[in-house]
Amino acid sequence: MIRPAQSSGAGVARRHLLVINPNTSSAVSALLQKHIQQAVHQQADVRTLSARFGAPYIACEASYAVAAHAVLDTWAAALVPPQPRPDVVLIGCFGDPGLLALRQASAVPVIGLAQAAFLEAAQFGRFAIVTGGERWKPMLERLAHMLGFGDTLLGIETVAPTGAQLAADPLAAQALLAQACQAAARRFNAQAVILGGAGLAGLAEGLSSSLGVPLVDSVLAGARQAMISVANAGVATGPGCFDLHWQGVSKELADLGRPAADAGLSARRQ
């Protein structure tokens, strides 16, 4: 539960950070809530919401496509009064489903775990990625190019277990991910490595000392970049609604679209 807004000192109100978990796993949402609230500390109150439909874990193109819809739906549901209005939105998936769509519509900054991690890793030079789930490799390569990091990404090392499976057995995950991070740093001669995945939150701390290059935790990077974006207003914001008439979506999402009468009138004028 989100706590009431408090002052963080000098009369500055605490921010509200909305974290959207694009899958339906309450365990992943709890992990995100814990690590992101710890990361932002007194800067913001964190509220993490799970997708109301979709897959328990995003591990393929189909689940990714549905997750983008679920992100928009969760955001719309989060705006219904008397819930607190978010000051910034963080998409809690290393893959950022729905990022550009939500950024175009949202009236507040929107950041994703992958984009945040790319931004932080690129400060050290060219980077590699380690993540769970073999089918993520081409999806993340495409995302990196779309976000302007295609030339900065050296390569991706995937491990067979998904992020959800790794999160379920942290001790086994530590050993497997340590090997993968070391292999990625050596193979790609990377100046930094990203440990990507909502389910891998907090694991980078135990792996970084033996790696030899900076290791970026995508969840902690997301928390940091979310607070930077809202403080600096560095991410373009939209009107807070959609300029179209929705059909067959949730009431909350439909309410953020153009009314049916207006949509019909506009269509007749064209």
C-alpha positions, -999 to 999 in steps of 0.1 A, spaced: 0 0 0 12 35 -8 18 57 22 3 92 24 25 119 8 49 135 33 74 163 31 109 153 22 123 184 38 125 221 29 87 221 21 91 197 -9 63 172 -12 73 136 -18 68 123 -53 45 95 -63 62 69 -84 39 44 -102 56 12 -111 37 -10 -137 45 -46 -137 34 -57 -172 30 -93 -162 4 -108 -138 29 -121 -112 23 -107 -77 57 -121 -66 75 -100 -92 54 -69 -82 64 -74 -46 101 -77 -56 99 -45 -76 81 -27 -48 107 -37 -22 138 -28 -42 125 4 -58 111 18 -26 145 11 -9 163 28 -38 143 60 -39 141 61 0 124 93 11 123 109 -24 90 92 -34 62 69 -24 62 39 -47 31 21 -58 35 -11 -78 6 -25 -98 5 -58 -117 -11 -62 -151 -48 -71 -149 -44 -96 -178 -17 -113 -198 11 -137 -189 27 -144 -156 60 -139 -172 70 -121 -205 93 -144 -224 82 -143 -261 69 -119 -288 32 -128 -281 34 -122 -243 54 -90 -251 27 -77 -274 -1 -84 -249 20 -67 -222 21 -35 -241 -17 -34 -240 -17 -44 -203 7 -15 -195 -18 11 -210 -47 -6 -192 -29 -6 -158 -19 31 -162 -55 40 -170 -68 21 -140 -42 38 -117 -56 72 -126 -91 66 -113 -98 88 -82 -92 88 -53 -59 72 -61 -29 95 -60 -18 109 -93 16 97 -103 45 121 -109 64 96 -129 58 61 -143 83 32 -145 76 2 -166 89 -27 -145 100 -50 -173 134 -53 -189 120 -49 -224 99 -18 -218 66 -30 -234 43 -1 -243 70 25 -235 65 48 -265 27 45 -265 25 54 -229 50 82 -232 30 97 -260 -2 97 -239 10 102 -204 11 137 -189 41 127 -167 75 112 -176 77 75 -184 108 54 -183 114 17 -187 139 -7 -170 158 -14 -202 161 22 -213 172 32 -178 199 5 -178 211 14 -213 215 51 -202 235 41 -171 257 15 -187 265 38 -217 281 62 -193 309 37 -189 312 29 -226 300 1 -247 281 -26 -228 268 -61 -228 236 -76 -214 230 -107 -193 193 -118 -189 171 -148 -185 152 -164 -214 168 -172 -247 140 -156 -268 148 -122 -253 180 -118 -274 164 -106 -307 138 -86 -288 163 -67 -268 185 -61 -299 155 -45 -316 147 -24 -286 183 -12 -283 183 0 -319 149 16 -315 161 36 -284 193 47 -301 217 23 -284 223 -1 -313 259 9 -317 266 9 -279 253 -26 -273 281 -51 -279 261 -83 -273 237 -102 -252 244 -133 -231 212 -152 -222 208 -180 -197 182 -207 -203 160 -201 -171 136 -172 -174 138 -143 -149 109 -158 -130 127 -191 -126 159 -174 -115 140 -153 -89 125 -185 -75 160 -199 -67 183 -170 -59 212 -192 -47 214 -211 -79 208 -179 -99 238 -163 -83 262 -190 -96 247 -191 -130 245 -154 -135 281 -149 -122 293 -172 -149 272 -154 -175 283 -119 -165 320 -129 -166 315 -146 -200 298 -115 -214 325 -91 -202 352 -113 -217 335 -123 -249 324 -88 -259 352 -69 -242 325 -48 -226 331 -17 -205 300 -25 -185 274 -53 -181 237 -49 -175 219 -76 -154 185 -72 -169 152 -84 -155 126 -74 -129 130 -108 -113 167 -103 -110 164 -72 -88 190 -71 -60 212 -99 -74 238 -76 -90 252 -65 -56 265 -99 -49 281 -103 -84 297 -70 -90 329 -73 -69 343 -102 -89 334 -89 -123 360 -63 -130 337 -39 -148 306 -20 -136 275 -42 -133 242 -23 -137 211 -36 -120 182 -27 -143 157 -23 -115 179 1 -95 187 19 -127 150 23 -134 144 37 -99 173 62 -103 164 73 -138 127 77 -129 136 102 -102 160 120 -125 134 123 -152 108 137 -130 132 161 -113 146 174 -146 115 170 -168 139 153 -193 113 130 -209 86 145 -231 51 142 -217 18 139 -235 -18 151 -230 -28 124 -205 -54 108 -229 -57 93 -263 -70 110 -294 -91 81 -306 -122 61 -297 -115 27 -281 -136 -4 -286 -136 -35 -266 -111 -23 -240 -115 -18 -202 -138 11 -191 -108 29 -175 -89 28 -208 -119 37 -228 -126 67 -206 -92 81 -216 -101 80 -253 -122 103 -275 -159 100 -269 -177 79 -295 -198 109 -306 -167 130 -312 -150 102 -330 -180 97 -353 -183 134 -361 -145 136 -369 -148 106 -392 -177 121 -411 -158 153 -417 -128 135 -432 
